[in-house]
Amino acid sequence: MLGKFLDKFLDENLQGLQDQGLFNEIDVVEGANGPIIQIRGKELINLSSNNYLGLATDERLKRIAVDAVQEYGVGAGAVRTINGTLDLHVELERKLAEFKGTEAAISYQSGFNCNMAAISAVMDKHDAILSDQLNHASIIDGCRLSKAKIIAYNHSDMDDLKRKAEEAVKSGQYKKVMIITDGVFSMDGDIAKLPEIIEIAKEYDLITYVDDAHGSGVTGKGKGTVKHFGLEKEVDFQIGTLSKAVGVVGGYVAGKKNLIYWLKVRSRPFLFSTALTPADVAATTAAIQLITNSTELVDRLWENGNYLKGGLKNLGFNIGNSETPITPCIIGDEKLTQQFSKRLIEEGVYAKSIVFPTVPKGTGRVRNMPTAAHTKEMLDAAITVYEKVGKELGVI
Ligand SMILES: Cc1ncc(COP(=O)(O)O)c(C=O)c1O
């Protein structure tokens, strides 16, 4: 009988979402998530994946994953601290540390999971966390889980950060204070002001935490935003995901040996959730090696990003202030943004609308994620569709 309260809760809230036009119907991709995808039987140019380097469908990685399944099976069989640590995991973590220029690294089952794990393993109710207002949901949830005081600062506003850092430290209320930022902000494509952040961190003795989910494999010739600024020795926690540019799944922390030892004994998803599968780990390790060996894919990604940005800008679209291949097309009004994206999809371009509450009210956008796997022909075709829909809906 208690179920009736659940039924009431679900009925009311689902109806509420429907009424506000916020109910998200999930599109099902029928096949691989490459530069062209099929949805409801229709082929579309895909500008919505995070598969920046096209590695999710890379033939070399597919073969390596299949070989790992043949040799190790489909699952790791246990959590890392019992006997789920395969030699494959150790090799991946060695490569990740090398890739990030740190002493050691630890991998997790996802980037989301990694933030939940790492923040709460180090911070607690006696501490405070200075967090950029636009940080990713997994950072916010990780901060909440830690029970530390969360002090949000205005997006990339260094004066606000400095003021709040000084207040927090001088109050004497907190044992430790951490600053957390995305390396690349995925809604706008802008890069965190890491040199200034590190300066403030040094002045006030803050722990530094950079989640470079959208920077690794993209900025710093593929090595990420911390490397882009040459700050490998200054950042305590370098976080990355293995699911975006790396093309597979998983997350990691790279840092000093002692930090990684601590995370191995205290971060809960490492202790209480089964390890990444052999196929994931083998493919990821090979992907990191590919990115390390050559900048070919990274260069192509930037070339494609610049090409798409140039094309949309020339048509008169507002593409914001992206410093990376992420190309927002800012429409403003939420309903118009959704209509715009729907029309793009009807015309053969899959670029999803992103509206409040994911971005501030009145800044609805269609976000484009070009990848290294797109051809110029695909990007030209997408730009032509943008022109048609933009004129039709009065956006340009
Ligand atoms: C900054 C940031 N951190 C973490 C994640 C989560 O990564 P994953 O998809 O690997 O769980 C994302 C994904 O969008 C992200 O943007």
The ligand as a MOL file (V3000), in Angstrom:
LIG
                    3D

  0  0  0     0  0            999 V3000
M  V30 BEGIN CTAB
M  V30 COUNTS 16 16 0 0 0
M  V30 BEGIN ATOM
M  V30 1 C 33.4500 17.7620 -16.3320 0
M  V30 2 C 32.8680 16.3800 -16.3950 0
M  V30 3 N 33.2100 15.4790 -15.4650 0
M  V30 4 C 32.7380 14.2340 -15.4840 0
M  V30 5 C 31.8550 13.8160 -16.4570 0
M  V30 6 C 31.3300 12.4250 -16.4210 0
M  V30 7 O 32.0920 11.5900 -17.2030 0
M  V30 8 P 31.5880 10.1440 -17.6040 0
M  V30 9 O 30.6670 10.3010 -18.7440 0
M  V30 10 O 32.8290 9.4150 -17.9330 0
M  V30 11 O 30.9140 9.5620 -16.4000 0
M  V30 12 C 31.4720 14.7070 -17.4540 0
M  V30 13 C 30.5450 14.2540 -18.5190 0
M  V30 14 O 29.8760 14.9680 -19.1710 0
M  V30 15 C 31.9870 16.0170 -17.4340 0
M  V30 16 O 31.6460 16.9140 -18.3670 0
M  V30 END ATOM
M  V30 BEGIN BOND
M  V30 1 1 1 2
M  V30 2 1 2 3
M  V30 3 2 2 15
M  V30 4 2 3 4
M  V30 5 1 4 5
M  V30 6 1 5 6
M  V30 7 2 5 12
M  V30 8 1 6 7
M  V30 9 1 7 8
M  V30 10 2 8 9
M  V30 11 1 8 10
M  V30 12 1 8 11
M  V30 13 1 12 13
M  V30 14 1 12 15
M  V30 15 2 13 14
M  V30 16 1 15 16
M  V30 END BOND
M  V30 END CTAB
M  END
